[in-house]
Amino acid sequence: MISLVGVLFGYYTASDDHDASRAIVRDDDKPSGTGYDELVVKGIDPVVDLVPVEVLITGRSAEEVKTDPGTDT
């Protein structure tokens, strides 16, 4: 029997890098991402191309994301 398995990636919005780290590393035993806006997608792997995800989350254009000095793409 062959089964197809997909990978879901969760992306969170945060005001800055410190806030983003708090979405994952929790001190209160709550699940990662609790209290943050989240986008769960299948097929947009951050290792391959994160620009489409940032466009979806922020509403900015791909050009804005690519030219943002805070973006490592």
N, C-alpha and C positions, 0 to 999 in steps of 0.2 A: 504494500500500500504506500503510495506517495502522497505526502501532505505538503501543501504550500504554506509557508509561514512568512508573515510580514513583520516588519519592525515599525513600531510607532515611536516617534520622537516628540518629546514635549518641550515647548519653548515658552519662556516666561518673560514678561516685561518688568523692568526695574528702572529706577531713576538713575542709578550709577553702578559701578562695578561692586562696591561694598554691599549695596542693597541686593544685587544679583546673587552674590555669594550666600546671602541669608536665605534665598529661595531654596537652596540645596542643603546647606549645612544648618540644621535646626537644633536649638538647645531645649526645645519644649516637647520633644517626642511626637510632634505633628508630622504628617506626611510632607515630603518635599513639595514645594510650590504652594502650600496652603496660604491663602490670602493674596495670591498674585494672579494677574490675568494670564491665562494659559492658552496656547494654540497647540493642539495635538494633530500631527500630520503623519501620513505614511508616504514614504518615498522621497522626502527632502532630507537627505543626510547632511549634517553640518560639515562633515569631512569633505564632501564633494562640492557643495555650493551653498553657503549660508545667505547669500544676497536675497534670493526669493523669500526666505523666511523673514528676514528683516523688513523687506518691502511689505509683506502681509501684516506683520505685527505693527509697524510704525506708520504705515500709510504713505511713507516717503517714496519717491521714485528710485529706481535702481541707480541712476546717475548720482542722486544725492547720497545714497548709501555708500557708493564706491568712492566718492570724493570726501567723505567725512573723515577727518584725521583720527577720530576715535575708533574707526572701523578697521580691523585687520584683515581685509579681503583683497 
